[in-house]
Amino acid sequence: MKKLSTLKNRILVAAMTAEMAAMPIIANAAAGNAEGVKSGAIQIITLLITLFALFGVYLAVPAGFRIIVALKDKTGEDMHSQSITLIIGLALIAFRVFMWPVLSELITTLM
């Protein structure tokens, strides 16, 4: 029962965080401020993409260490699976670092 309560609390915290992140967009939409809505939407998307990049770090760092251990132990199967995980993590990080600034400027100019 305690796990359910903890899960329920986590879901409530996540919902309140999402609501607070969307609050500037709602306020600007109610005021008829289109620029505020655009900038708020870009900020929320930037936050999500930054979280993806942090997840990429979470994937890449342990995968890098596991590749080193697999090289030492000479286990090709572990090295193969961890190299795929490392590439996915690095791709998420690279998207946030290199592609998102360009895409956010492009979205801002097109809106």
Secondary structure, 3 states (H helix, E strand, C coil): CHHHHHHHHHHHHHHHHHHHHHHHHHHHHHHCCHHHHHHHHHHHHHHHHHHHHHHHHHHHHHHHHHHHHHHHHCCHHHHHHHHHHHHHHHHHHHHHHHHHHHHHHHHHHHC
